[in-house]
Amino acid sequence: MEKETLAAICALPNDWHGAGTVSDVVLVAIARRCAEGLTHSVETGTGRTTLLLSHLSRDHTVFTKQDRGNGDSLDRVRASWLLAPDVVRFVEGPTQITVPRHAFAERFEFAMLDGPHAFPFPYVEYCYIYPHIAPEGLLVVDDVQIPTIRVMVDILRQDPMWRLLEVVGQTAFLQRTDAPTVDPLEDGWSLQGYNRRKARLRDLLPPVVKRAWHRLR
């Protein structure tokens, strides 16, 4: 990717569209971690990251709604001279609907969750995208300052499937390990690190504390 292209994308102002944007340092981190290029990538939400990924990926899927008059992110991206349109496929509509209905055929080396942020919508996106992220692939979760998203990242970082690489600003970068994928059609809650850790902490409590806790609940 040309350094000039990255600089031009970073030079777009934070209010380039009204739906919010990741910081320049996040764009630089994505470019650094994907410097060798991507075959398949996906993101929810659209903005400066879409412009960037259109130059890093051969095939980029974007799930986003039409927000004309309420952010204008999709129109701004589509009209930008910095978009490489031939490699980008937009799936329009609320991601709460479009992501679950989509028939995924690719193995993604990069996935970014930056669609609607209210609980449980980022969890819904993750639920349908995670089985299709390849080993060594990156999962980028934006806006970890939001408590429910921070909890989501805390759950993921304790799961054998994921390794937390870094948090850049308000964006978490995780890498898919070679651990088995949690079966999306089964109930493997007891195998997940977050649940095991919580169970261990509970088991360490003295009986009197456990009884008091249950009474309070």
Rosetta blueprint (number, residue, H / E / L):
1 M L
2 E L
3 K H
4 E H
5 T H
6 L H
7 A H
8 A H
9 I H
10 C H
11 A H
12 L L
13 P L
14 N L
15 D L
16 W L
17 H L
18 G L
19 A L
20 G L
21 T L
22 V L
23 S L
24 D H
25 V H
26 V H
27 L H
28 V H
29 A H
30 I H
31 A H
32 R H
33 R H
34 C L
35 A L
36 E L
37 G L
38 L E
39 T L
40 H L
41 S E
42 V E
43 E E
44 T E
45 G L
46 T L
47 G L
48 R H
49 T H
50 T H
51 L H
52 L H
53 L H
54 S H
55 H H
56 L H
57 S E
58 R L
59 D L
60 H E
61 T E
62 V E
63 F E
64 T E
65 K L
66 Q L
67 D L
68 R L
69 G L
70 N L
71 G L
72 D L
73 S H
74 L H
75 D H
76 R H
77 V H
78 R H
79 A H
80 S L
81 W L
82 L L
83 L L
84 A L
85 P H
86 D H
87 V H
88 V E
89 R E
90 F E
91 V E
92 E E
93 G L
94 P L
95 T H
96 Q H
97 I H
98 T H
99 V H
100 P H
101 R H
102 H L
103 A L
104 F L
105 A L
106 E L
107 R L
108 F E
109 E E
110 F E
111 A E
112 M E
113 L E
114 D L
115 G L
116 P L
117 H L
118 A L
119 F L
120 P L
121 F H
122 P H
123 Y H
124 V H
125 E H
126 Y H
127 C H
128 Y H
129 I H
130 Y H
131 P H
132 H H
133 I E
134 A E
135 P E
136 E E
137 G E
138 L E
139 L E
140 V E
141 V E
142 D E
143 D L
144 V L
145 Q L
146 I L
147 P H
148 T H
149 I H
150 R H
151 V H
152 M H
153 V H
154 D H
155 I H
156 L H
157 R H
158 Q L
159 D L
160 P L
161 M L
162 W E
163 R E
164 L E
165 L E
166 E E
167 V E
168 V E
169 G L
170 Q L
171 T E
172 A E
173 F E
174 L E
175 Q E
176 R E
177 T L
178 D L
179 A L
180 P L
181 T L
182 V L
183 D L
184 P L
185 L L
186 E L
187 D L
188 G L
189 W H
190 S H
191 L H
192 Q L
193 G H
194 Y H
195 N H
196 R H
197 R H
198 K H
199 A H
200 R H
201 L H
202 R H
203 D H
204 L H
205 L L
206 P L
207 P H
208 V H
209 V H
210 K H
211 R H
212 A H
213 W H
214 H H
215 R H
216 L H
217 R L
